[in-house]
Amino acid sequence: MRTASHSPERLNDFVIKFANVNGTGSASANTLMMKSIFRMGVPVTGKNYFPSNIQGLPTWYEIRVCADGHMARGSHVDLMMAMNIETYAKDVREVRPGGFLLYDSTWPRSALLERDDITVFGVPLARLCNESFDGVRNRILMKNICYAGVLAALLDVDLEVIRNLVTEQYASKPKLVDANMKAIDLGYRYAQENLPCPLPLRIRRMDKTQGHVLIDGNTATGLGCVYAGATVGAWYPITPSTGVMDAYKGFCEKLRVDPVTKERNFVVLQAEDELAAIGMVVGASWNGARAFTPTSGPGVSLMNEFLGLAYYAEVPAVIVDVQRVGPSTGMPTRTQQCDLMTCAYASHGDTRHVLLFPANPAECFTLTVKAFDLAERLQTPVFLLSDLDIGMNDWMVPELTWDDSYRPDRGKVLSATEIEALPKFQRYLDKDGDAIPYRTLPGVNPKAAYFTRGSGHNKFGGYTEDSAEYQEVVDRLVRKFETAKTLVPEPVLEGPGDRRIGILSLGSCDGPIREALVRLAACGTEVDYLRVRAFPFGAAVEAFLAAHDTILVVEQNRDAQLKSLLTLETAVEKRKLVPILHYDGMPMTADFVTDAVLDALGRGTRRAAG
Amino acid sequence: MTSITKPKIAHPSLPRNELGLTRRDYEGGMSTLCAGCGHDSITAAITEAVWGLSLRPENLVKLSGIGCSSKTTAYFVSGAHGFNGVHGRMPSIATGANAANHSLTYIGVSGDGDSLSIGLGQLAHAIRRNVNMLYVIENNGVYGLTKGQFSASADVGTKSKKGDANVQTPVDPALLALSLGAGFVARGFSGDKKQLVPLIQAGLRHPGFALIDVMSPCVTFNDHEGSTKSYAYTREHYHAAVEADYVPRAETIAVDYAEGEALVVPLHDGSEVRLRKLELEFDTADRAKAYSYIDAKLAEGEYVTGLIHEVEAPEHELHAVNRTAAAPLNTMPFERLNPGRATLAKLMARYR
C-alpha cells in the first residue's frame, strides 16, 4: 500500500469513479453505493459511461457526492475503483492528487503505473470471493458486490442502510439477500482490518434528500406517457431511448390491465423501423388516441417524411427524441444536444415543429404530459427533446407528483352532437381566429367524414392545385405557429434579468450552468440566466434577448444549433450571441462552463480569476 | 377547384340495403383517373360490396398510400374518413388507426409500386402483425403517375409502351402473402366484378389481415401488345380456380351450385363465403397446396383468381394477441387510463 502524505477531509463532497468491464454486474454494485449514500440524506448524482457493446468492454460509473446539491458531473475523481485491468493506466492517471485508488490485488499491477501523489489500496477481491463463493459467474458478480462492502467501510456508509436496500431489491429471492450481504460483509471486514477506515473523504448523515427520488429521465418519460393517458406506443428499439418504452410498457402492465379480465388498456407496437413507428403514431393520433414514439437522432432522420405529412395534414403526434452523439451512427452511448435543427424543421418543404426541452427527469415527466396536450391542441407533431444524460442516468429530483384535477386537453375534436348541429363539416377553417381548425374522428357521424391528405388541399379539406387555395392553408399554418408561442412552457429566469450579460441555454446544460453561476458570482461575475423550455420562442425569450448586450448561448453540439434557431426565429441581433459549445459526448461540467464564460467575457480563466 | 364533387341524386326506385341506403350513398368523389382505368372498376366493386354488407359509411375507414390506386379511396364511400398518407406507408397508418379503435372496418387500397417496392416492408409487417383490415392491391405492373416505368410486379419479358422488355423477376403479392402467413389471400380481375365483389365482402369480414391482389390494367401505359398486364392478355390468362360468393348473416342462402360442388366457409360473425371449386385439386385451407398450385400456374403464364387461401384464426389478430380491452382505446375515459396521485406516490417508493 502506498499512502500519500496527507489528504484533506472531504465530508459529503467528492467523486467516486468505478472502472468496470461491462456485463459483470457492476451496475448493481454501483447503484447500491449510490442509493445508500442517498438514503443517508446526502445528495448524489450518478453518470454511466458505457460502450456500445453487451459484454467485455470498459465501462465507467461515476458517483458525485455533493452536500450542496449540485447535479452536474464532477470534473475530478477523488476515489477510483479500478476494476478493469485494460483501462488501469488511464484510470490511475485520472485520480486527482491527494486522491485514492482501489484495485483488486489478487493479481499484481505494473509498478510503472504507480503514482506517489495518491493513495493506492489493494484488496484481493477475486481471492476473497473465490474462497467464499462457487461458480465462475457468481464469483464475478460477487466480486463487484464485495467492493461495495470495502467502500462502505472506507466511506463510513451505514451497513444497515445497505442491508435494507439489498433486502428490498431481492425481496422475492431471499437467498440472494444472503449471498449479497455475505459479499458485502467480506469486503467490509477486510477493509476494517486492513485499511485506514474511514477515509478523510467520507459520508456523514444529512437530511438533504427528503422528498426526493433517484430516477432516470426515460423512466419519468414513460411514466409521463401513462399519466397523460397515452394508449398507443409505437417504436423501433434504439439507444438511448429504449428505456422510455420499457418503462411505459412496464407501468402499463402493472396499472393498465384489468385485474379480472386481464384486458389491456394500451397497445405497444414494436415497429419494423422508425418509418413505421411514426406512421403508427400518426394513424393512432388521427383516430383519436394519444400516441407516442420514443427514438433518437437516426430514427428522427427516418421519420422525416411522415413528420411533414403530420404537420401539413395537421395530425397530432408525440415524438420523444433522446438525443445521442451524431452524425450518422455517431457514438450511440454518448450524450449531445445535436438534433435541435433537424427536429425543428424536420421534413421537406416549409415545416416547423414544436419542441420541448426538459432539463432533468422531473421535467421529463411534466413536459411529456404537456407534449400530448400541445400536440392535440395544436394538431401537430410535438417533440420532447431529452438526451442520453437525462434519459439514462439516475438524477436526484423532487418526487414526481400528480394533480388529480388535471384533465387532458384533447383539442378541437367535434363530438357527435356538435357535428349533427353543423350544416356541413369542413376540416381546415379557422373559425376561432387562433388558426387551429376543428377535426373529427372516424366512426362518429357520416357528416363528419373528410379526406386527410398530404397533397395540396384547400381550407375545406378538398384536393387542390390552385395557388391561392394552397397558399391560404400554408399561411394559416404560420399563424398557428404564432399561437403555439403562447401555449408552450415559459422559460425559466435566474437572476434579476437586468444585468448586461446573460446566459441562454436549454436542457441538461442546466445543472453545470447553475453550479457555474455560483462560482462566477464568487469571483465577481454576475450574469442572468435564461433556460428556454420550448421552441417556438415566445415573448419572454424575445424580451431576454432584447434586454441583454451579450448573450452567451450554451449548448451541447458543434454547430451552435440553439444559437442558429435564435438567429432565425427571433429578432435578436446576431452579433449579440456568443456560442459556448460542448460536444465531446460527455456531460458538461461546471468547470467547463465557468472557464468558457470567463474566457468569452475576456476575464481569463476561473483559476486566474481566483 | 381541382376536385370534382358528384351530385347526390338517388332515384326512388333504387334498391336499398338493410340500413335503407342506396348504392349512391356509398359513392365518393368523381374519379380523375384515365377513362377505362381498371381501378375505377375496382372502386365500383368496393362500393357495391360495402353497400351489400350494409356497413354504416362512417364505420368504414379508407386508407391509401401514393399512386393512381391510392387516389381511389376518394372515389368511394364519401361518408367514411379517408387517409391518403405517404408512399408505401399506408400499412403503418392503418396499424396505428386500428390500434386506436378496433371497432371500425379498415380498407387499405394500394398499388403494385406502393406495396411491392417502396412499401414492401410495411406490407410484410402488417401481414405479420395480423392487422384486421382488407388490403387491396390494384396491380397493373407500371408506375402510372410517373409515366410508365416497370413496377416490381411486371413479368419477365413484358414490354413497356416504349418497347423495352422487363428483365427482372416479379414479386407476386399472393405468393408473398401466403409465404408470410396471411389468413386470407385472394386474387381478382378488375374486369370481373361478379367475382370481385364477394371477394371484397369476404375480405372485409375476415377477422384479420386479408389481401386481395386485383389485376387492374393501366389503359394508358400498359394496355398495348406485348404487355402481360393488358386487358386482352389478362382476359386470356386469368384462371378462376375458385368462385366465391359472400353470403351475409341471416340472409337465406341461395344455392347457386350443385350439391357437392359448393364449399361453405363460415365466418366468425355468422356470415359465410360459399366457394365453388373449379379445380378439384385445389384446397383453400391448405397454405402449402395453395402456394404450389398458384406458383405452378404462374409458371404456365396463368393467374389463378378467386379465393386462394383462407384460415380463420381470430385468436392471432393483433388485438387478440395483445388482449386489448373491448372498448376502443380512443374512447376510453381518462379516469381509466390515469392511475392518479395516490398511485404515483406509492410508485415513488421504488426510487428512494
HADDOCK unambig.tbl for C-alpha pairs under 7 A between the chains (distance, minus, plus):
assign (segid A and resid 213 and name CA) (segid B and resid 351 and name CA) 5.17 0.50 0.50
assign (segid A and resid 213 and name CA) (segid B and resid 352 and name CA) 4.92 0.50 0.50
assign (segid A and resid 214 and name CA) (segid B and resid 351 and name CA) 5.27 0.50 0.50
assign (segid A and resid 214 and name CA) (segid B and resid 352 and name CA) 6.13 0.50 0.50
assign (segid A and resid 215 and name CA) (segid B and resid 351 and name CA) 6.02 0.50 0.50
assign (segid A and resid 226 and name CA) (segid B and resid 338 and name CA) 6.65 0.50 0.50
assign (segid A and resid 227 and name CA) (segid B and resid 338 and name CA) 5.00 0.50 0.50
assign (segid A and resid 227 and name CA) (segid B and resid 339 and name CA) 6.70 0.50 0.50
assign (segid A and resid 228 and name CA) (segid B and resid 338 and name CA) 6.96 0.50 0.50
assign (segid A and resid 229 and name CA) (segid B and resid 334 and name CA) 6.24 0.50 0.50
assign (segid A and resid 229 and name CA) (segid B and resid 337 and name CA) 5.12 0.50 0.50
assign (segid A and resid 229 and name CA) (segid B and resid 338 and name CA) 5.72 0.50 0.50
assign (segid A and resid 231 and name CA) (segid B and resid 329 and name CA) 6.41 0.50 0.50
assign (segid A and resid 232 and name CA) (segid B and resid 99 and name CA) 6.91 0.50 0.50
assign (segid A and resid 232 and name CA) (segid B and resid 100 and name CA) 6.83 0.50 0.50
assign (segid A and resid 255 and name CA) (segid B and resid 339 and name CA) 6.66 0.50 0.50
assign (segid A and resid 256 and name CA) (segid B and resid 337 and name CA) 6.74 0.50 0.50
assign (segid A and resid 263 and name CA) (segid B and resid 323 and name CA) 5.27 0.50 0.50
assign (segid A and resid 263 and name CA) (segid B and resid 324 and name CA) 5.48 0.50 0.50
assign (segid A and resid 263 and name CA) (segid B and resid 325 and name CA) 4.78 0.50 0.50
assign (segid A and resid 264 and name CA) (segid B and resid 323 and name CA) 5.81 0.50 0.50
assign (segid A and resid 264 and name CA) (segid B and resid 324 and name CA) 4.71 0.50 0.50
assign (segid A and resid 264 and name CA) (segid B and resid 325 and name CA) 5.28 0.50 0.50
assign (segid A and resid 265 and name CA) (segid B and resid 324 and name CA) 6.12 0.50 0.50
assign (segid A and resid 265 and name CA) (segid B and resid 325 and name CA) 5.64 0.50 0.50
assign (segid A and resid 265 and name CA) (segid B and resid 329 and name CA) 6.55 0.50 0.50
assign (segid A and resid 266 and name CA) (segid B and resid 324 and name CA) 6.73 0.50 0.50
assign (segid A and resid 267 and name CA) (segid B and resid 99 and name CA) 6.62 0.50 0.50
assign (segid A and resid 267 and name CA) (segid B and resid 322 and name CA) 6.88 0.50 0.50
assign (segid A and resid 272 and name CA) (segid B and resid 125 and name CA) 6.85 0.50 0.50
assign (segid A and resid 276 and name CA) (segid B and resid 92 and name CA) 5.11 0.50 0.50
assign (segid A and resid 276 and name CA) (segid B and resid 122 and name CA) 6.91 0.50 0.50
assign (segid A and resid 279 and name CA) (segid B and resid 89 and name CA) 6.92 0.50 0.50
assign (segid A and resid 279 and name CA) (segid B and resid 92 and name CA) 4.90 0.50 0.50
assign (segid A and resid 279 and name CA) (segid B and resid 93 and name CA) 4.91 0.50 0.50
assign (segid A and resid 280 and name CA) (segid B and resid 92 and name CA) 4.85 0.50 0.50
assign (segid A and resid 280 and name CA) (segid B and resid 93 and name CA) 4.93 0.50 0.50
assign (segid A and resid 280 and name CA) (segid B and resid 95 and name CA) 5.84 0.50 0.50
assign (segid A and resid 280 and name CA) (segid B and resid 96 and name CA) 3.82 0.50 0.50
assign (segid A and resid 281 and name CA) (segid B and resid 96 and name CA) 5.87 0.50 0.50
assign (segid A and resid 282 and name CA) (segid B and resid 93 and name CA) 6.32 0.50 0.50
assign (segid A and resid 282 and name CA) (segid B and resid 96 and name CA) 6.98 0.50 0.50
assign (segid A and resid 283 and name CA) (segid B and resid 93 and name CA) 4.10 0.50 0.50
assign (segid A and resid 283 and name CA) (segid B and resid 94 and name CA) 6.17 0.50 0.50
assign (segid A and resid 283 and name CA) (segid B and resid 96 and name CA) 4.45 0.50 0.50
assign (segid A and resid 283 and name CA) (segid B and resid 97 and name CA) 4.37 0.50 0.50
assign (segid A and resid 284 and name CA) (segid B and resid 96 and name CA) 4.24 0.50 0.50
assign (segid A and resid 284 and name CA) (segid B and resid 97 and name CA) 4.25 0.50 0.50
assign (segid A and resid 284 and name CA) (segid B and resid 99 and name CA) 6.48 0.50 0.50
assign (segid A and resid 284 and name CA) (segid B and resid 100 and name CA) 5.05 0.50 0.50
assign (segid A and resid 287 and name CA) (segid B and resid 97 and name CA) 5.40 0.50 0.50
assign (segid A and resid 287 and name CA) (segid B and resid 100 and name CA) 6.18 0.50 0.50
assign (segid A and resid 288 and name CA) (segid B and resid 100 and name CA) 6.87 0.50 0.50
assign (segid A and resid 288 and name CA) (segid B and resid 330 and name CA) 5.15 0.50 0.50
assign (segid A and resid 289 and name CA) (segid B and resid 100 and name CA) 5.36 0.50 0.50
assign (segid A and resid 289 and name CA) (segid B and resid 329 and name CA) 6.56 0.50 0.50
assign (segid A and resid 289 and name CA) (segid B and resid 330 and name CA) 4.39 0.50 0.50
assign (segid A and resid 306 and name CA) (segid B and resid 86 and name CA) 6.93 0.50 0.50
assign (segid A and resid 399 and name CA) (segid B and resid 348 and name CA) 6.72 0.50 0.50
assign (segid A and resid 401 and name CA) (segid B and resid 341 and name CA) 6.55 0.50 0.50
assign (segid A and resid 401 and name CA) (segid B and resid 344 and name CA) 6.62 0.50 0.50
assign (segid A and resid 401 and name CA) (segid B and resid 345 and name CA) 6.77 0.50 0.50
assign (segid A and resid 402 and name CA) (segid B and resid 340 and name CA) 6.75 0.50 0.50
assign (segid A and resid 402 and name CA) (segid B and resid 341 and name CA) 4.76 0.50 0.50
assign (segid A and resid 403 and name CA) (segid B and resid 341 and name CA) 6.29 0.50 0.50
assign (segid A and resid 404 and name CA) (segid B and resid 340 and name CA) 5.99 0.50 0.50
assign (segid A and resid 404 and name CA) (segid B and resid 341 and name CA) 5.98 0.50 0.50
assign (segid A and resid 442 and name CA) (segid B and resid 58 and name CA) 6.24 0.50 0.50
assign (segid A and resid 442 and name CA) (segid B and resid 59 and name CA) 6.84 0.50 0.50
assign (segid A and resid 442 and name CA) (segid B and resid 61 and name CA) 6.85 0.50 0.50
assign (segid A and resid 442 and name CA) (segid B and resid 81 and name CA) 5.54 0.50 0.50
assign (segid A and resid 443 and name CA) (segid B and resid 58 and name CA) 4.76 0.50 0.50
assign (segid A and resid 443 and name CA) (segid B and resid 59 and name CA) 4.57 0.50 0.50
assign (segid A and resid 443 and name CA) (segid B and resid 104 and name CA) 6.73 0.50 0.50
assign (segid A and resid 444 and name CA) (segid B and resid 58 and name CA) 6.46 0.50 0.50
assign (segid A and resid 445 and name CA) (segid B and resid 58 and name CA) 5.71 0.50 0.50
assign (segid A and resid 446 and name CA) (segid B and resid 57 and name CA) 6.17 0.50 0.50
assign (segid A and resid 446 and name CA) (segid B and resid 58 and name CA) 4.63 0.50 0.50
assign (segid A and resid 446 and name CA) (segid B and resid 79 and name CA) 4.42 0.50 0.50
assign (segid A and resid 446 and name CA) (segid B and resid 80 and name CA) 6.29 0.50 0.50
assign (segid A and resid 447 and name CA) (segid B and resid 79 and name CA) 6.46 0.50 0.50
assign (segid A and resid 449 and name CA) (segid B and resid 78 and name CA) 6.94 0.50 0.50
assign (segid A and resid 449 and name CA) (segid B and resid 79 and name CA) 5.33 0.50 0.50
assign (segid A and resid 449 and name CA) (segid B and resid 80 and name CA) 5.26 0.50 0.50
assign (segid A and resid 449 and name CA) (segid B and resid 81 and name CA) 4.59 0.50 0.50
assign (segid A and resid 450 and name CA) (segid B and resid 81 and name CA) 5.30 0.50 0.50
assign (segid A and resid 450 and name CA) (segid B and resid 82 and name CA) 6.44 0.50 0.50
assign (segid A and resid 451 and name CA) (segid B and resid 81 and name CA) 5.96 0.50 0.50
assign (segid A and resid 451 and name CA) (segid B and resid 82 and name CA) 4.57 0.50 0.50
assign (segid A and resid 451 and name CA) (segid B and resid 83 and name CA) 5.85 0.50 0.50
assign (segid A and resid 452 and name CA) (segid B and resid 82 and name CA) 5.91 0.50 0.50
assign (segid A and resid 452 and name CA) (segid B and resid 83 and name CA) 4.62 0.50 0.50
assign (segid A and resid 452 and name CA) (segid B and resid 84 and name CA) 5.99 0.50 0.50
assign (segid A and resid 453 and name CA) (segid B and resid 83 and name CA) 6.04 0.50 0.50
assign (segid A and resid 453 and name CA) (segid B and resid 84 and name CA) 4.82 0.50 0.50
assign (segid A and resid 453 and name CA) (segid B and resid 85 and name CA) 6.13 0.50 0.50
assign (segid A and resid 454 and name CA) (segid B and resid 84 and name CA) 6.96 0.50 0.50
assign (segid A and resid 454 and name CA) (segid B and resid 85 and name CA) 6.35 0.50 0.50
assign (segid A and resid 462 and name CA) (segid B and resid 3 and name CA) 6.84 0.50 0.50
assign (segid A and resid 463 and name CA) (segid B and resid 2 and name CA) 6.50 0.50 0.50
assign (segid A and resid 463 and name CA) (segid B and resid 3 and name CA) 5.78 0.50 0.50
assign (segid A and resid 464 and name CA) (segid B and resid 1 and name CA) 6.20 0.50 0.50
assign (segid A and resid 464 and name CA) (segid B and resid 2 and name CA) 5.15 0.50 0.50
assign (segid A and resid 464 and name CA) (segid B and resid 3 and name CA) 6.71 0.50 0.50
assign (segid A and resid 465 and name CA) (segid B and resid 2 and name CA) 6.24 0.50 0.50
assign (segid A and resid 466 and name CA) (segid B and resid 1 and name CA) 6.86 0.50 0.50
